[in-house]
Amino acid sequence: MPNSKKHCNAPFSFRLSPQEWAQLDHDCADLSRSEYVRRCLFGQSLVKRKKLRKAPTMDEKIAAQILGKLAQTRYANNLNQMA
């Protein structure tokens, strides 16, 4: 009987030799490993899964670096007091 939780993503793992890993990486092409394995197991008719998080853009990375540097100085406190 399936778990009564509304949404449960249970992990699944198996062991591969280095040669099998290389073959899997080659066969995956532009798919993630998990997407490739799901397609092999359940076919091409899978419903597209939602991505949990998108990769940060270059602007977001730069902004994060600037904010990180700002946090290391006393300027952040001064800016907060001025605001």
N, C-alpha and C positions, 0 to 999 in steps of 0.2 A: 504494500500500500504506500503510495507516495507520501512524502512529508506534508503535513498540514499547513506549513508556512506558505504565505502568499507567493513569495519569490525566493528561490534558493538556487544559488549557483555553486554547486559542489565541484571542487577541483578534481581533476583526473590526471594521473601521471603514469608513465611507463618508461622503461629503460631502453636506450638505443646504443648501439656501438658507434664509435666515431665515424665509421663509413656510412651507417644508417642516418646519422645526423647530417652528414654532408649531402646525402641523397635527398633527405627531407628538405633541407634548405634550398637545394637546387629546384626541387619540384614545387615549392611554395611560390616561387617567382615573386609577384607583388602582393600576395596574401600573407596575413599573419599565420604563424604555425597553427594556432587554434582554429582559425577560419578554414585553413586548408584541410585539417583533420576532420572538422565538422562536415565539410563538403564531401570528403571521401566516404565518411560514414553514412551520411543522410542524404546525399545527392545535391544537385544544383538548385533544387526548389526551396532552399532554406529562406526563411524570412530574414532580411537584413537586420543585424543586431545594432543597437544603439552604441555609439562610442561613448565611453565614460567621460573622456576629456580630450579636447583637441590639443595638439602641440602648440606651445606658445610661439607667437610670431616674433620676428626679429625686433620689432618695436617694443613688444612686451618684455623681451629679454633685456634690452638696453635699459628700459625704464626700471626693471627690477635691480639691475646693477647700479644705476644711479641712486635709487632709494636705499640700497644697501650701503653704499659709500656715505650717503647723507646721514644714515643712522649711526655711523661710526664717529661722527663729528658732533660738536655742540650746536651746529647750525639748526638742526632739527628742533631742538628745544627753543632756540631763538625764534624760528619761524612760527612755532606753536604759540609763543607768547605774543607775537605781533598779530596773529589772527584773531 
